[in-house]
Amino acid sequence: MARISIFPLPGVVLYPGLQLPLHIFEPRYRAMVSDALVRDRRIGMIQPQRPHEGAPLFEIGCLGRIGEVEALEDGRFNIILEGEARFRVLRELDVTTPFRQVEGELLGEPGDEVLAPIERAGFEREAMRFADAQGYSVDWDQVSRLDDVSLINGVSQIAPFDPASKQALLETPDLSSRCELLVQLMQFFGRRGDADDEGTATLQ
């Protein structure tokens, strides 16, 4: 069990082993970052089920550790959050802090997952089609050098899909299932041609 200060942000997910840059400007989340920096530097990224104040949370989020931090003179922060482990919300806590906190169960991640060669090839083929359809410029030589986990989780994190689709990807239990769902989503959104313009094709 873990007590987790949470940052509920629609459309934003974090995966273990990946990084997420965040600009923190709201007073309550500036307080959350300040609190985390004097404790264990950890906060949880999780999506609310609806984009309004106090909305119920999805069940699965990702615990991140604040790595790089830039404290600005007006109290804002620029931080890099490094994904450590997915967590399941057990209950939301009744707290006096301006930010929400939950009791969470950290989820073990399968180790050293790899895709079958046919899965990897099929994914890269569909990703190329999707990127071309969306007008993204992608360094495919760089992509080909990524290991399977970094590739699938990285694309899942930055994919320009709706919040429910991004949540479904985060909740998949293994890499092969996530790869399969990601291909289906690229096909679906590629046909619709209306994927969210906020997506980016840069993998770190």
Phi, psi and omega in degrees: 000148179214142173270121189235124170282131189244150175243093182278111186226113182298139175080003182239125176232157178231144179242149175305135178087353180249169182243150179224115176281136182225140172254117186257114184232334179291139182306319183293327180276335169296321176295322180297314180295317179300317179297315181296323183294332179266354177253259186242008179066018185247137172222159181252127172271130179207149180267138169283152181288336177222149185276058175219164186303129176074014182297151174303152182263152167294164187283330187246133174224192179225128177282133179234153177251131178290117178266264177289141178217135175239113178269118181273159187297332183271008177099350178283164178230146161249124183229158169247118180262126183256117183296133181246312184198144172288154177223155175251130178286124175269318176194154174272140184268149175274109188232162177261354178290154179290345179254154183280150178225149180229161166264124185232156176250119179289137184259131175290139180259138175301139183267145172052047179286143175223154175267153169294147181308323181291327177293314180298314181296317180295321179296311182298323178297314180291323179296322177297316179298316182295315180298318179297317182294326181271354180077024179276145173258118186235136175276093186290336174296319177294318180300318184295339181271351180286144173288166187300317182295314180298322181292305186293314179291324179297314179293321178300322182290320185262356186302139182275055181256169179288161184304320181295322179292318179296324178293319179300321177296316181297327185276350179297139190279343183211166187294319181298317179295321179294320177299315180298315180294322180297318177299315180299319180291320177297321177295316182295308182289330177295321177292320180290326179069022182229036176298153183302128183290353182281356182293160177224153183254020182265124174254131178264000000 
